[in-house]
Amino acid sequence: MNRVERRRICCCIGAAAVILAAYTVPLHAAPFRFPGRCIGQLPQTTLSGRLGAHEEAQVFTWKTTCTGPFSSSSTGLVTVSIQQFEKGKWRSIAQGYAPHIPRLGPGSYRIVVKNDLPRPTEYTVRHSRGLG
């Protein structure tokens, strides 16, 4: 490779770096471009425990100010109920072995697990939600 070719390659790399820097959007600017949307997804959280026959338990609560996806799954044949606090009481908005809500909006939420079996069972619940 001769000197002219090296200079041409360096100019192309420099131009690409300038273009990339000019069109890169900083992370803190995302909420302003998409008002109300979550700016990211939190890592999956895993919770484990044991429930007696026909017992239920609240395993997690949180508040959010944004709209984003929510997903969960369970093992141990427990039913997962996603509940939202509205007008002074908890209301179930999704339930099953793996409830998924594509657009979970702002509010206060909790996860309740219920053992429908006539014997004690071990369970694991995993969930992931928007950050914001």
Rosetta blueprint (number, residue, H / E / L):
1 M L
2 N L
3 R H
4 V H
5 E H
6 R H
7 R H
8 R H
9 I H
10 C H
11 C H
12 C H
13 I H
14 G H
15 A H
16 A H
17 A H
18 V H
19 I H
20 L H
21 A H
22 A H
23 Y H
24 T L
25 V L
26 P L
27 L H
28 H H
29 A H
30 A H
31 P H
32 F H
33 R H
34 F L
35 P L
36 G L
37 R E
38 C L
39 I L
40 G E
41 Q E
42 L L
43 P L
44 Q L
45 T E
46 T E
47 L E
48 S E
49 G E
50 R E
51 L E
52 G L
53 A L
54 H L
55 E L
56 E E
57 A E
58 Q E
59 V E
60 F E
61 T E
62 W E
63 K E
64 T E
65 T L
66 C L
67 T E
68 G E
69 P E
70 F E
71 S E
72 S E
73 S E
74 S E
75 T E
76 G L
77 L L
78 V E
79 T E
80 V E
81 S E
82 I E
83 Q E
84 Q E
85 F E
86 E E
87 K L
88 G L
89 K E
90 W E
91 R E
92 S E
93 I E
94 A E
95 Q E
96 G E
97 Y L
98 A L
99 P L
100 H E
101 I E
102 P E
103 R E
104 L E
105 G L
106 P L
107 G E
108 S E
109 Y E
110 R E
111 I E
112 V E
113 V E
114 K E
115 N E
116 D L
117 L L
118 P L
119 R L
120 P L
121 T E
122 E E
123 Y E
124 T E
125 V E
126 R E
127 H E
128 S E
129 R E
130 G E
131 L E
132 G L
